Amino acid sequence: MSQRKTYFLNLEMLLPYLSDQSCELTTTLKISGKAARGNILLQKGQVVSCLIQFENGSQIIGMQAYKQLEGCKQWEVELAKAEEKKKNVSLRAFSCTTTISSSFETKETA
């Protein structure tokens, strides 16, 4: 069973708290009046994937999605079980994560 918690913090405050965790962060937001769901995947505290998906199926990925999600102040955080961590990392490592991870690695937090 996964651990799931809701945090009422923006990403600038939440990410340092999750600095050594592998987890998925989800939130809901509106962009130009359109409802969307945002997801950020962390592996050992590093952002490896970022996605916003609209109800009509269109998506924003990578750094552009991250920038839109920075202002969100309610996040559901689901910590992965040990066996899920291994599975998720190996499955997602070859998706869009490798193209955006270098952008996130250079982002400094105060």
BALO-741771 format. One record per residue: residue number from 0; x, y, z of N, C-alpha, C, CB in turn; residue in one letter. Coordinates in steps of 0.02 Angstrom, whole numbers. Glycine has a CB too. Example, Ala and Ser with C-alpha at 12.3 -4.5 7.8 and 13.67 -1.06 7.14 Angstrom:
REM residues 2
<i = 0&n_east = 660&n_north = -284&n_up = 390&ca_east = 615&ca_north = -225&ca_up = 390&c_east = 660&c_north = -165&c_up = 390&cb_east = 565&cb_north = -224&cb_up = 452&aa = a>
<i = 1&n_east = 642&n_north = -112&n_up = 354&ca_east = 684&ca_north = -53&ca_up = 357&c_east = 645&c_north = 2&c_up = 394&cb_east = 704&cb_north = -30&cb_up = 286&aa = s>
***
This chain:
REM residues 110
<i = 0&n_east = 42&n_north = -59&n_up = 0&ca_east = 0&ca_north = 0&ca_up = 0&c_east = 44&c_north = 62&c_up = 0&cb_east = -47&cb_north = 0&cb_up = 60&aa = m>
<i = 1&n_east = 29&n_north = 110&n_up = -44&ca_east = 68&ca_north = 171&ca_up = -49&c_east = 45&c_north = 221&c_up = 4&cb_east = 61&cb_north = 202&cb_up = -118&aa = s>
<i = 2&n_east = 91&n_north = 264&n_up = 23&ca_east = 75&ca_north = 318&ca_up = 69&c_east = 54&c_north = 378&c_up = 28&cb_east = 135&cb_north = 335&cb_up = 115&aa = q>
<i = 3&n_east = -2&n_north = 409&n_up = 47&ca_east = -28&ca_north = 467&ca_up = 10&c_east = -44&c_north = 522&c_up = 60&cb_east = -90&cb_north = 448&cb_up = -33&aa = r>
<i = 4&n_east = -18&n_north = 582&n_up = 48&ca_east = -31&ca_north = 639&ca_up = 91&c_east = -45&c_north = 700&c_up = 48&cb_east = 30&cb_north = 652&cb_up = 138&aa = k>
<i = 5&n_east = -82&n_north = 747&n_up = 77&ca_east = -96&ca_north = 811&ca_up = 43&c_east = -57&c_north = 866&c_up = 78&cb_east = -172&cb_north = 826&cb_up = 42&aa = t>
<i = 6&n_east = -22&n_north = 906&n_up = 39&ca_east = 17&ca_north = 962&ca_up = 66&c_east = -11&c_north = 1027&c_up = 36&cb_east = 92&cb_north = 954&cb_up = 50&aa = y>
<i = 7&n_east = -14&n_north = 1079&n_up = 77&ca_east = -37&ca_north = 1144&ca_up = 55&c_east = 23&c_north = 1192&c_up = 53&cb_east = -93&cb_north = 1171&cb_up = 103&aa = f>
<i = 8&n_east = 67&n_north = 1178&n_up = 6&ca_east = 129&ca_north = 1216&ca_up = -3&c_east = 141&c_north = 1225&c_up = -78&cb_east = 189&cb_north = 1181&cb_up = 31&aa = l>
<i = 9&n_east = 177&n_north = 1277&n_up = -96&ca_east = 199&ca_north = 1282&ca_up = -166&c_east = 261&c_north = 1240&c_up = -176&cb_east = 213&cb_north = 1357&cb_up = -186&aa = n>
<i = 10&n_east = 281&n_north = 1231&n_up = -238&ca_east = 338&ca_north = 1186&ca_up = -253&c_east = 402&c_north = 1209&c_up = -221&cb_east = 348&cb_north = 1181&cb_up = -327&aa = l>
<i = 11&n_east = 413&n_north = 1274&n_up = -217&ca_east = 474&ca_north = 1300&ca_up = -187&c_east = 482&c_north = 1277&c_up = -114&cb_east = 475&cb_north = 1376&cb_up = -190&aa = e>
<i = 12&n_east = 427&n_north = 1271&n_up = -79&ca_east = 428&ca_north = 1248&ca_up = -9&c_east = 425&c_north = 1172&c_up = -4&cb_east = 371&cb_north = 1279&cb_up = 30&aa = m>
<i = 13&n_east = 389&n_north = 1140&n_up = -49&ca_east = 377&ca_north = 1067&ca_up = -44&c_east = 437&c_north = 1026&c_up = -67&cb_east = 316&cb_north = 1049&cb_up = -85&aa = l>
<i = 14&n_east = 469&n_north = 1045&n_up = -121&ca_east = 523&ca_north = 1003&ca_up = -149&c_east = 582&c_north = 993&c_up = -100&cb_east = 549&cb_north = 1035&cb_up = -212&aa = l>
<i = 15&n_east = 604&n_north = 1043&n_up = -64&ca_east = 658&ca_north = 1029&ca_up = -15&c_east = 636&c_north = 979&c_up = 39&cb_east = 680&cb_north = 1094&cb_up = 18&aa = p>
<i = 16&n_east = 573&n_north = 980&n_up = 58&ca_east = 547&ca_north = 934&ca_up = 107&c_east = 549&c_north = 862&c_up = 81&cb_east = 475&cb_north = 952&cb_up = 126&aa = y>
<i = 17&n_east = 543&n_north = 854&n_up = 15&ca_east = 544&ca_north = 787&ca_up = -16&c_east = 612&c_north = 771&c_up = -46&cb_east = 490&cb_north = 783&cb_up = -71&aa = l>
<i = 18&n_east = 664&n_north = 802&n_up = -21&ca_east = 731&ca_north = 799&ca_up = -52&c_east = 760&c_north = 730&c_up = -63&cb_east = 778&cb_north = 838&cb_up = -11&aa = s>
<i = 19&n_east = 741&n_north = 681&n_up = -23&ca_east = 769&ca_north = 613&ca_up = -32&c_east = 716&c_north = 562&c_up = -52&cb_east = 804&cb_north = 591&cb_up = 32&aa = d>
<i = 20&n_east = 658&n_north = 585&n_up = -72&ca_east = 601&ca_north = 541&ca_up = -86&c_east = 594&c_north = 524&c_up = -160&cb_east = 538&cb_north = 571&cb_up = -60&aa = q>
<i = 21&n_east = 565&n_north = 467&n_up = -173&ca_east = 542&ca_north = 449&ca_up = -240&c_east = 467&c_north = 446&c_up = -235&cb_east = 573&cb_north = 379&cb_up = -266&aa = s>
<i = 22&n_east = 433&n_north = 490&n_up = -272&ca_east = 361&ca_north = 496&ca_up = -264&c_east = 330&c_north = 531&c_up = -325&cb_east = 343&cb_north = 534&cb_up = -200&aa = c>
<i = 23&n_east = 264&n_north = 531&n_up = -325&ca_east = 227&ca_north = 567&ca_up = -377&c_east = 185&c_north = 621&c_up = -344&cb_east = 182&cb_north = 518&cb_up = -418&aa = e>
<i = 24&n_east = 190&n_north = 682&n_up = -370&ca_east = 151&ca_north = 738&ca_up = -346&c_east = 96&c_north = 752&c_up = -397&cb_east = 196&cb_north = 801&cb_up = -334&aa = l>
<i = 25&n_east = 35&n_north = 761&n_up = -374&ca_east = -19&ca_north = 778&ca_up = -420&c_east = -58&c_north = 837&c_up = -393&cb_east = -67&cb_north = 717&cb_up = -430&aa = t>
<i = 26&n_east = -86&n_north = 876&n_up = -439&ca_east = -126&ca_north = 934&ca_up = -422&c_east = -176&c_north = 948&c_up = -477&cb_east = -81&cb_north = 996&cb_up = -409&aa = t>
<i = 27&n_east = -224&n_north = 990&n_up = -463&ca_east = -270&ca_north = 1012&ca_up = -515&c_east = -261&c_north = 1087&c_up = -523&cb_east = -344&cb_north = 995&cb_up = -498&aa = t>
<i = 28&n_east = -271&n_north = 1112&n_up = -583&ca_east = -263&ca_north = 1182&ca_up = -597&c_east = -304&c_north = 1202&c_up = -657&cb_east = -189&cb_north = 1199&cb_up = -609&aa = l>
<i = 29&n_east = -309&n_north = 1268&n_up = -669&ca_east = -342&ca_north = 1294&ca_up = -728&c_east = -292&c_north = 1338&c_up = -765&cb_east = -406&cb_north = 1334&cb_up = -710&aa = k>
<i = 30&n_east = -288&n_north = 1327&n_up = -830&ca_east = -246&ca_north = 1368&ca_up = -873&c_east = -291&c_north = 1397&c_up = -927&cb_east = -186&cb_north = 1326&cb_up = -904&aa = i>
<i = 31&n_east = -294&n_north = 1462&n_up = -931&ca_east = -338&ca_north = 1496&ca_up = -978&c_east = -410&c_north = 1471&c_up = -972&cb_east = -314&cb_north = 1486&cb_up = -1050&aa = s>
<i = 32&n_east = -431&n_north = 1458&n_up = -910&ca_east = -500&ca_north = 1436&ca_up = -897&c_east = -512&c_north = 1362&c_up = -909&cb_east = -546&cb_north = 1475&cb_up = -938&aa = g>
<i = 33&n_east = -462&n_north = 1325&n_up = -930&ca_east = -470&ca_north = 1254&ca_up = -944&c_east = -442&c_north = 1212&c_up = -887&cb_east = -435&cb_north = 1235&cb_up = -1011&aa = k>
<i = 34&n_east = -483&n_north = 1164&n_up = -863&ca_east = -462&ca_north = 1121&ca_up = -807&c_east = -408&c_north = 1072&c_up = -831&cb_east = -523&cb_north = 1082&cb_up = -779&aa = a>
<i = 35&n_east = -360&n_north = 1060&n_up = -786&ca_east = -305&ca_north = 1015&ca_up = -802&c_east = -280&c_north = 981&c_up = -738&cb_east = -246&cb_north = 1053&cb_up = -836&aa = a>
<i = 36&n_east = -242&n_north = 928&n_up = -748&ca_east = -211&ca_north = 891&ca_up = -693&c_east = -135&c_north = 893&c_up = -705&cb_east = -238&cb_north = 816&cb_up = -689&aa = r>
<i = 37&n_east = -99&n_north = 911&n_up = -653&ca_east = -26&ca_north = 915&ca_up = -657&c_east = 6&c_north = 857&c_up = -619&cb_east = -1&cb_north = 981&cb_up = -630&aa = g>
<i = 38&n_east = 59&n_north = 830&n_up = -647&ca_east = 97&ca_north = 776&ca_up = -615&c_east = 171&c_north = 792&c_up = -618&cb_east = 82&cb_north = 708&cb_up = -650&aa = n>
<i = 39&n_east = 205&n_north = 780&n_up = -563&ca_east = 278&ca_north = 784&ca_up = -560&c_east = 302&c_north = 719&c_up = -529&cb_east = 302&cb_north = 847&cb_up = -518&aa = i>
<i = 40&n_east = 352&n_north = 690&n_up = -561&ca_east = 382&ca_north = 628&ca_up = -535&c_east = 450&c_north = 644&c_up = -507&cb_east = 386&cb_north = 573&cb_up = -591&aa = l>
<i = 41&n_east = 461&n_north = 625&n_up = -445&ca_east = 526&ca_north = 634&ca_up = -412&c_east = 560&c_north = 566&c_up = -404&cb_east = 519&cb_north = 669&cb_up = -344&aa = l>
<i = 42&n_east = 625&n_north = 565&n_up = -416&ca_east = 665&ca_north = 506&ca_up = -402&c_east = 723&c_north = 529&c_up = -358&cb_east = 692&cb_north = 472&cb_up = -468&aa = q>
<i = 43&n_east = 724&n_north = 506&n_up = -296&ca_east = 774&ca_north = 526&ca_up = -247&c_east = 777&c_north = 602&c_up = -242&cb_east = 842&cb_north = 497&cb_up = -265&aa = k>
<i = 44&n_east = 719&n_north = 634&n_up = -242&ca_east = 715&ca_north = 706&ca_up = -233&c_east = 726&c_north = 747&c_up = -296&cb_east = 763&cb_north = 727&cb_up = -183&aa = g>
<i = 45&n_east = 743&n_north = 717&n_up = -351&ca_east = 756&ca_north = 752&ca_up = -414&c_east = 695&c_north = 747&c_up = -460&cb_east = 818&cb_north = 725&cb_up = -449&aa = q>
<i = 46&n_east = 675&n_north = 803&n_up = -490&ca_east = 620&ca_north = 802&ca_up = -538&c_east = 644&c_north = 766&c_up = -601&cb_east = 595&cb_north = 874&cb_up = -554&aa = v>
<i = 47&n_east = 609&n_north = 713&n_up = -619&ca_east = 628&ca_north = 675&ca_up = -680&c_east = 574&c_north = 678&c_up = -733&cb_east = 642&cb_north = 603&cb_up = -662&aa = v>
<i = 48&n_east = 513&n_north = 701&n_up = -715&ca_east = 460&ca_north = 705&ca_up = -764&c_east = 409&c_north = 756&c_up = -740&cb_east = 427&cb_north = 636&cb_up = -775&aa = s>
<i = 49&n_east = 382&n_north = 794&n_up = -787&ca_east = 333&ca_north = 844&ca_up = -770&c_east = 282&c_north = 847&c_up = -827&cb_east = 367&cb_north = 913&cb_up = -759&aa = c>
<i = 50&n_east = 217&n_north = 847&n_up = -809&ca_east = 164&ca_north = 842&ca_up = -859&c_east = 102&c_north = 878&c_up = -835&cb_east = 148&cb_north = 768&cb_up = -874&aa = l>
<i = 51&n_east = 69&n_north = 913&n_up = -881&ca_east = 2&ca_north = 940&ca_up = -869&c_east = -42&c_north = 910&c_up = -923&cb_east = 1&cb_north = 1019&cb_up = -871&aa = i>
<i = 52&n_east = -98&n_north = 881&n_up = -902&ca_east = -144&ca_north = 851&ca_up = -951&c_east = -213&c_north = 883&c_up = -943&cb_east = -149&cb_north = 774&cb_up = -941&aa = q>
<i = 53&n_east = -240&n_north = 906&n_up = -1000&ca_east = -306&ca_north = 938&ca_up = -1001&c_east = -359&c_north = 885&c_up = -1012&cb_east = -309&cb_north = 992&cb_up = -1056&aa = f>
<i = 54&n_east = -421&n_north = 903&n_up = -996&ca_east = -477&ca_north = 856&ca_up = -1004&c_east = -484&c_north = 831&c_up = -1076&cb_east = -541&cb_north = 890&cb_up = -981&aa = e>
<i = 55&n_east = -466&n_north = 872&n_up = -1125&ca_east = -473&ca_north = 852&ca_up = -1195&c_east = -414&c_north = 808&c_up = -1218&cb_east = -478&cb_north = 914&cb_up = -1239&aa = n>
<i = 56&n_east = -367&n_north = 793&n_up = -1173&ca_east = -311&ca_north = 749&ca_up = -1190&c_east = -247&c_north = 785&c_up = -1210&cb_east = -332&cb_north = 704&cb_up = -1245&aa = g>
<i = 57&n_east = -250&n_north = 850&n_up = -1223&ca_east = -189&ca_north = 885&ca_up = -1241&c_east = -144&c_north = 891&c_up = -1180&cb_east = -205&cb_north = 956&cb_up = -1269&aa = s>
<i = 58&n_east = -78&n_north = 899&n_up = -1192&ca_east = -29&ca_north = 897&ca_up = -1138&c_east = 23&c_north = 952&c_up = -1146&cb_east = 6&cb_north = 830&cb_up = -1137&aa = q>
<i = 59&n_east = 51&n_north = 971&n_up = -1090&ca_east = 110&ca_north = 1013&ca_up = -1086&c_east = 161&c_north = 972&c_up = -1047&cb_east = 96&cb_north = 1085&cb_up = -1052&aa = i>
<i = 60&n_east = 223&n_north = 968&n_up = -1071&ca_east = 273&ca_north = 927&ca_up = -1037&c_east = 336&c_north = 967&c_up = -1022&cb_east = 290&cb_north = 865&cb_up = -1078&aa = i>
<i = 61&n_east = 378&n_north = 939&n_up = -981&ca_east = 445&ca_north = 966&ca_up = -968&c_east = 445&c_north = 1031&c_up = -929&cb_east = 480&cb_north = 976&cb_up = -1032&aa = g>
<i = 62&n_east = 493&n_north = 1073&n_up = -945&ca_east = 503&ca_north = 1136&ca_up = -909&c_east = 443&c_north = 1183&c_up = -917&cb_east = 566&cb_north = 1170&cb_up = -933&aa = m>
<i = 63&n_east = 411&n_north = 1182&n_up = -974&ca_east = 352&ca_north = 1224&ca_up = -984&c_east = 297&c_north = 1204&c_up = -934&cb_east = 326&cb_north = 1218&cb_up = -1058&aa = q>
<i = 64&n_east = 287&n_north = 1140&n_up = -924&ca_east = 238&ca_north = 1117&ca_up = -875&c_east = 259&c_north = 1136&c_up = -804&cb_east = 229&cb_north = 1040&cb_up = -880&aa = a>
<i = 65&n_east = 323&n_north = 1127&n_up = -790&ca_east = 348&ca_north = 1143&ca_up = -723&c_east = 335&c_north = 1216&c_up = -706&cb_east = 423&cb_north = 1128&cb_up = -718&aa = y>
<i = 66&n_east = 348&n_north = 1260&n_up = -753&ca_east = 337&ca_north = 1332&ca_up = -742&c_east = 264&c_north = 1347&c_up = -725&cb_east = 358&cb_north = 1372&cb_up = -804&aa = k>
<i = 67&n_east = 217&n_north = 1312&n_up = -759&ca_east = 146&ca_north = 1321&ca_up = -745&c_east = 126&c_north = 1294&c_up = -677&cb_east = 104&cb_north = 1287&cb_up = -800&aa = q>
<i = 68&n_east = 161&n_north = 1242&n_up = -654&ca_east = 144&ca_north = 1209&ca_up = -591&c_east = 176&c_north = 1243&c_up = -530&cb_east = 165&cb_north = 1138&cb_up = -594&aa = l>
<i = 69&n_east = 225&n_north = 1285&n_up = -541&ca_east = 261&ca_north = 1315&ca_up = -484&c_east = 214&c_north = 1352&c_up = -436&cb_east = 313&cb_north = 1363&cb_up = -510&aa = e>
<i = 70&n_east = 162&n_north = 1382&n_up = -461&ca_east = 117&ca_north = 1421&ca_up = -419&c_east = 63&c_north = 1381&c_up = -384&cb_east = 85&cb_north = 1472&cb_up = -460&aa = g>
<i = 71&n_east = 56&n_north = 1318&n_up = -400&ca_east = 4&ca_north = 1276&ca_up = -368&c_east = 21&c_north = 1267&c_up = -294&cb_east = -2&cb_north = 1207&cb_up = -403&aa = c>
<i = 72&n_east = -30&n_north = 1271&n_up = -252&ca_east = -18&ca_north = 1269&ca_up = -179&c_east = -52&c_north = 1211&c_up = -144&cb_east = -42&cb_north = 1332&cb_up = -149&aa = k>
<i = 73&n_east = -78&n_north = 1163&n_up = -182&ca_east = -106&ca_north = 1102&ca_up = -152&c_east = -81&c_north = 1043&c_up = -192&cb_east = -184&cb_north = 1104&cb_up = -150&aa = q>
<i = 74&n_east = -45&n_north = 998&n_up = -159&ca_east = -15&ca_north = 940&ca_up = -192&c_east = -32&c_north = 877&c_up = -155&cb_east = 61&cb_north = 949&cb_up = -197&aa = w>
<i = 75&n_east = -52&n_north = 826&n_up = -192&ca_east = -59&ca_north = 759&ca_up = -164&c_east = 6&c_north = 723&c_up = -180&cb_east = -123&cb_north = 722&cb_up = -194&aa = e>
<i = 76&n_east = 37&n_north = 697&n_up = -128&ca_east = 102&ca_north = 663&ca_up = -136&c_east = 93&c_north = 590&c_up = -120&cb_east = 156&cb_north = 695&cb_up = -90&aa = v>
<i = 77&n_east = 112&n_north = 548&n_up = -167&ca_east = 108&ca_north = 475&ca_up = -157&c_east = 179&c_north = 447&c_up = -159&cb_east = 63&cb_north = 442&cb_up = -212&aa = e>
<i = 78&n_east = 200&n_north = 422&n_up = -101&ca_east = 266&ca_north = 391&ca_up = -96&c_east = 263&c_north = 321&c_up = -126&cb_east = 291&cb_north = 389&cb_up = -23&aa = l>
<i = 79&n_east = 311&n_north = 305&n_up = -166&ca_east = 312&ca_north = 239&ca_up = -198&c_east = 340&c_north = 187&c_up = -150&cb_east = 354&cb_north = 240&cb_up = -263&aa = a>
<i = 80&n_east = 312&n_north = 126&n_up = -153&ca_east = 341&ca_north = 70&ca_up = -116&c_east = 407&c_north = 52&c_up = -148&cb_east = 292&cb_north = 8&cb_up = -115&aa = k>
<i = 81&n_east = 450&n_north = 16&n_up = -112&ca_east = 516&ca_north = -1&ca_up = -138&c_east = 513&c_north = -37&c_up = -205&cb_east = 553&cb_north = -46&cb_up = -88&aa = a>
<i = 82&n_east = 468&n_north = -86&n_up = -213&ca_east = 465&ca_north = -122&ca_up = -276&c_east = 435&c_north = -79&c_up = -332&cb_east = 423&cb_north = -186&cb_up = -268&aa = e>
<i = 83&n_east = 389&n_north = -32&n_up = -314&ca_east = 360&ca_north = 13&ca_up = -364&c_east = 412&c_north = 63&c_up = -388&cb_east = 300&cb_north = 50&cb_up = -335&aa = e>
<i = 84&n_east = 456&n_north = 86&n_up = -343&ca_east = 508&ca_north = 133&ca_up = -362&c_east = 551&c_north = 104&c_up = -418&cb_east = 552&cb_north = 151&cb_up = -302&aa = k>
<i = 85&n_east = 573&n_north = 42&n_up = -409&ca_east = 615&ca_north = 10&ca_up = -460&c_east = 578&c_north = 4&c_up = -526&cb_east = 639&cb_north = -59&cb_up = -435&aa = k>
<i = 86&n_east = 516&n_north = -18&n_up = -523&ca_east = 475&ca_north = -28&ca_up = -583&c_east = 463&c_north = 38&c_up = -619&cb_east = 409&cb_north = -61&cb_up = -565&aa = k>
<i = 87&n_east = 440&n_north = 89&n_up = -582&ca_east = 424&ca_north = 153&ca_up = -612&c_east = 484&c_north = 187&c_up = -643&cb_east = 393&cb_north = 199&cb_up = -560&aa = n>
<i = 88&n_east = 540&n_north = 185&n_up = -609&ca_east = 600&ca_north = 217&ca_up = -635&c_east = 621&c_north = 184&c_up = -700&cb_east = 656&cb_north = 214&cb_up = -584&aa = v>
<i = 89&n_east = 621&n_north = 118&n_up = -703&ca_east = 644&ca_north = 85&ca_up = -764&c_east = 595&c_north = 95&c_up = -821&cb_east = 653&cb_north = 10&cb_up = -751&aa = s>
<i = 90&n_east = 530&n_north = 99&n_up = -807&ca_east = 481&ca_north = 109&ca_up = -860&c_east = 481&c_north = 180&c_up = -886&cb_east = 412&cb_north = 90&cb_up = -835&aa = l>
<i = 91&n_east = 489&n_north = 228&n_up = -841&ca_east = 483&ca_north = 298&ca_up = -861&c_east = 550&c_north = 329&c_up = -883&cb_east = 456&cb_north = 338&cb_up = -804&aa = r>
<i = 92&n_east = 604&n_north = 296&n_up = -868&ca_east = 669&ca_north = 325&ca_up = -883&c_east = 680&c_north = 337&c_up = -957&cb_east = 723&cb_north = 279&cb_up = -858&aa = a>
<i = 93&n_east = 644&n_north = 302&n_up = -1000&ca_east = 654&ca_north = 309&ca_up = -1071&c_east = 598&c_north = 349&c_up = -1105&cb_east = 660&cb_north = 242&cb_up = -1103&aa = f>
<i = 94&n_east = 553&n_north = 378&n_up = -1065&ca_east = 502&ca_north = 420&ca_up = -1094&c_east = 531&c_north = 490&c_up = -1103&cb_east = 437&cb_north = 422&cb_up = -1049&aa = s>
<i = 95&n_east = 494&n_north = 541&n_up = -1085&ca_east = 519&ca_north = 609&ca_up = -1094&c_east = 566&c_north = 630&c_up = -1039&cb_east = 461&cb_north = 658&cb_up = -1098&aa = c>
<i = 96&n_east = 577&n_north = 589&n_up = -989&ca_east = 615&ca_north = 609&ca_up = -931&c_east = 688&c_north = 625&c_up = -947&cb_east = 613&cb_north = 555&cb_up = -879&aa = t>
<i = 97&n_east = 719&n_north = 588&n_up = -992&ca_east = 789&ca_north = 600&ca_up = -1006&c_east = 799&c_north = 667&c_up = -1042&cb_east = 817&cb_north = 544&cb_up = -1047&aa = t>
<i = 98&n_east = 750&n_north = 690&n_up = -1078&ca_east = 758&ca_north = 753&ca_up = -1114&c_east = 748&c_north = 813&c_up = -1069&cb_east = 709&cb_north = 757&cb_up = -1171&aa = t>
<i = 99&n_east = 714&n_north = 806&n_up = -1013&ca_east = 703&ca_north = 864&ca_up = -970&c_east = 743&c_north = 862&c_up = -905&cb_east = 631&cb_north = 870&cb_up = -954&aa = i>
<i = 100&n_east = 771&n_north = 805&n_up = -888&ca_east = 804&ca_north = 800&ca_up = -823&c_east = 863&c_north = 847&c_up = -816&cb_east = 827&cb_north = 728&cb_up = -811&aa = s>
<i = 101&n_east = 900&n_north = 859&n_up = -870&ca_east = 958&ca_north = 904&ca_up = -864&c_east = 935&c_north = 975&c_up = -849&cb_east = 999&cb_north = 903&cb_up = -929&aa = s>
<i = 102&n_east = 877&n_north = 995&n_up = -873&ca_east = 851&ca_north = 1061&ca_up = -857&c_east = 835&c_north = 1067&c_up = -783&cb_east = 789&cb_north = 1076&cb_up = -899&aa = s>
<i = 103&n_east = 810&n_north = 1015&n_up = -754&ca_east = 791&ca_north = 1017&ca_up = -684&c_east = 853&c_north = 1012&c_up = -640&cb_east = 742&cb_north = 962&cb_up = -667&aa = f>
<i = 104&n_east = 903&n_north = 976&n_up = -660&ca_east = 962&ca_north = 968&ca_up = -619&c_east = 999&c_north = 1034&c_up = -608&cb_east = 1009&cb_north = 916&cb_up = -650&aa = e>
<i = 105&n_east = 993&n_north = 1080&n_up = -655&ca_east = 1027&ca_north = 1143&ca_up = -648&c_east = 986&c_north = 1194&c_up = -608&cb_east = 1042&cb_north = 1171&cb_up = -716&aa = t>
<i = 106&n_east = 924&n_north = 1179&n_up = -593&ca_east = 881&ca_north = 1224&ca_up = -555&c_east = 903&c_north = 1223&c_up = -482&cb_east = 807&cb_north = 1205&cb_up = -561&aa = k>
<i = 107&n_east = 919&n_north = 1281&n_up = -455&ca_east = 941&ca_north = 1285&ca_up = -386&c_east = 882&c_north = 1306&c_up = -342&cb_east = 999&cb_north = 1334&cb_up = -378&aa = e>
<i = 108&n_east = 880&n_north = 1278&n_up = -283&ca_east = 830&ca_north = 1298&ca_up = -235&c_east = 865&c_north = 1332&c_up = -176&cb_east = 789&cb_north = 1238&cb_up = -210&aa = t>
<i = 109&n_east = 831&n_north = 1381&n_up = -149&ca_east = 861&ca_north = 1420&ca_up = -93&c_east = 856&c_north = 1383&c_up = -28&cb_east = 828&cb_north = 1488&cb_up = -87&aa = a>
***
